[in-house]
Amino acid sequence: MLGTINFSDVEQPQSVTIVDDDPDDREDLMDQLRDHKIEPRAVDGRYGQDIDRLVADVLAINSPFVICDHRLQAKNLASFNGSKVIKALGSSKHPAMLLTMYQKTHRLELREARAEVPVIVGRHDFQISQLGVYAEICRRELANDPVDERRAHRTLICIREIERAHGTKEFYVTVTNWRPDEAIILPAACIASDLVPQLEVGDYLLGDVNVGAAEEDDLFFKNVNEIVKADEKSGL
Amino acid sequence: MSDIVLFDVAHGNCSLVRSQGSYSVIDAPLGAMLLNTLEDMGISCVDVAFISHADKDHIAGIIGLLTSTTIQLKKLYLNPDSQKKTGIWRALLAAVSVAEREGNCEVVSTLTTTTPGTVTVGDVAVHVEAPSTSFALAGSGGTDAQGRHITSNSISALLRLKHADRPGLLLAGDIDEVGLDDALRHDRDLTAQTLVFPHHGGLPTSSDAGAFVERILGAVNPSLVIFSNGREKHDNPQPEIVSQVVRIGCKVACTQLAKSCSKSPILDGGHLEPHRAHGRPTGVSCAGSITIDLADHGRRPAAIERAHQKFINDAVETPMCRVAPNDE
């Protein structure tokens, strides 16, 4: 069937590796997995800045799927965020999802990372019964066959408002082929650095965006590196 | 093969003509469905696209096609609309600027009965039956010969698709009675086996629904009327439109399941065509995306038609398309 993923056919992974600095949260998740007859395996240790060692430990456990917490610093598991772990695991073609309670408070940070994190789920919304779906979305992405919601297309991004705060600029934009009536914040880090000083309200950017995304927090931005100035538009 | 796929895009229109290795897109709303579908079909070049008129639910996806780096659009026909001050229209202008800058798409800002008049896509002839040049020049915001207000909908292009001499399919955009009168006053031949009903089956603005249905069906004389509707928007198609279509004796197919037909979504009907359909995941597709075989007189393939009718008979509570001829 063209372009559709038959979610009813996906199988749940037999075992899952958990990367979570909080022992209570980790145990809670492990219990949920056991309840669903999925073997939980955990990474436990202190990794500081050594992401390579953490990734090597995860890969050595060799579970077919990984659930990684986003904030790993509070209980000193690592000094980096879980999104970096997902990205590193992706480089090794190992499927992994991000679990977080900071989806809203760390929205922009997650948006910057979203292109390389196929699945982000809030702890409140996480469902073990969907684990096969989460894993399949990740697996397809690593196989260069992303689900429709994760497929990037070159699209116009309209600059609606520019706010200056704490010495940095925040760009309120609309994504033409997603929801042209809903403004979101595009982190400056997602825009080619040479374009940032040129941008004015009314300008358009061109970038690769997954315009099939269901929600704002599912959007990612890549290669935002062309500009159409407001006075450059055709006069049809 | 010469066919047209009318995609279930919810509220909006989007069609893909395929003939002898040539491709044409007519209208497309927001989202990635068109681009994902073209990529999966292995279509890297669209020979020609048409924008029937300047509404968001018809142009937004064409903007994505203009800016796409994976699919080349060679030529685009549309009519200018000086009344349009919307963000989506400004975005279209920006996308046209991008296409002009890249130099790989010819944008023709005229879509009338004389220019281009007829465009061929493989073995399929796309005849522009409205607007006439004089009507288009009066433009949105102007008035017609009877002093009636011309809107963006009035200057919707009427595109009639034919394969050889077989009666094919008429795409009516969002044309209203003012625009339809322009076509009929110029004695345009609107006959077609299948009509994609204007404005998603919404009520016409300034005349009664029954008169409008009679007038357009009288001119087109279709056996099948298709409504490209969205269940969650505007409650289209309107019951008074559908009942009149049925009374006149036409078959009906709606892309999505109207709330008037079924209060609840119906998952896994098993009858949908293997194309993307916006309503499939949530069980709100009725016919879903619809293929019309232009080489077979503009009909739906028989097996698909049967499966859809069985779905309606078996699963849909109060289908509007089953209104008895004498029901009011």
Contacts between the chains, C-beta under 8 A, distances in Angstrom:
chain1	res1	chain2	res2	distance
A	1	B	274	5.1
A	2	B	37	6.8
A	2	B	40	5.0
A	2	B	41	7.3
A	2	B	274	5.9
A	2	B	275	6.1
A	2	B	276	6.5
A	3	B	36	5.3
A	3	B	37	6.4
A	3	B	40	5.0
A	3	B	276	5.1
A	4	B	276	6.9
A	4	B	280	7.1
A	148	B	32	6.3
A	148	B	33	7.8
A	148	B	36	5.4
A	148	B	276	7.6
A	151	B	32	6.1
A	151	B	35	7.9
A	151	B	36	5.8
A	151	B	39	7.9
A	153	B	32	5.8
A	153	B	35	5.0
A	153	B	64	5.9
A	153	B	68	6.3
A	153	B	70	7.6
A	154	B	64	7.8
A	154	B	67	4.8
A	154	B	68	5.5
A	154	B	69	4.7
A	154	B	70	7.8
A	155	B	63	7.9
A	155	B	64	6.0
A	155	B	67	6.0
A	156	B	63	6.5
A	156	B	67	6.0
A	156	B	91	5.4
A	156	B	94	5.7
A	156	B	95	6.1
A	156	B	98	7.8
A	158	B	87	7.0
A	158	B	90	7.9
A	158	B	91	6.5
A	158	B	94	7.9
A	174	B	87	7.1
A	176	B	60	6.9
A	176	B	63	5.7
A	176	B	64	7.7
A	176	B	88	7.2
A	176	B	91	4.3
A	176	B	95	7.8
A	177	B	30	6.0
A	177	B	31	6.9
A	177	B	32	7.4
A	177	B	60	6.1
A	177	B	61	7.0
A	177	B	63	6.1
A	177	B	64	4.3
A	178	B	30	7.0
A	178	B	31	7.6
A	179	B	30	7.1
A	180	B	30	7.3
A	180	B	56	7.3
A	180	B	60	7.0
A	180	B	87	5.5
A	180	B	88	5.5
A	180	B	91	6.6
A	181	B	87	7.4
A	204	B	91	7.2
A	204	B	94	4.6
A	206	B	67	6.2
A	206	B	98	6.7
A	210	B	32	7.5
A	211	B	30	7.8
A	211	B	31	6.3
A	211	B	32	4.8
A	211	B	64	6.9
A	212	B	31	6.1
A	212	B	32	3.6
A	212	B	33	7.5
A	212	B	36	6.8
A	226	B	98	7.9
A	228	B	94	4.8
A	228	B	97	5.6
A	228	B	98	6.1
A	232	B	94	7.8
A	232	B	97	5.4
A	233	B	90	6.8
A	233	B	93	4.2
A	233	B	94	5.0
A	233	B	96	7.8
A	233	B	97	5.2
A	234	B	93	4.8
A	234	B	94	7.8
A	234	B	96	4.1
A	234	B	97	4.8
A	234	B	100	6.4
A	234	B	107	7.6
A	235	B	93	7.2
A	236	B	78	7.5
A	236	B	80	4.7
A	236	B	92	7.4
A	236	B	93	5.9
A	236	B	96	6.4
A	236	B	107	7.8
A	236	B	109	5.3
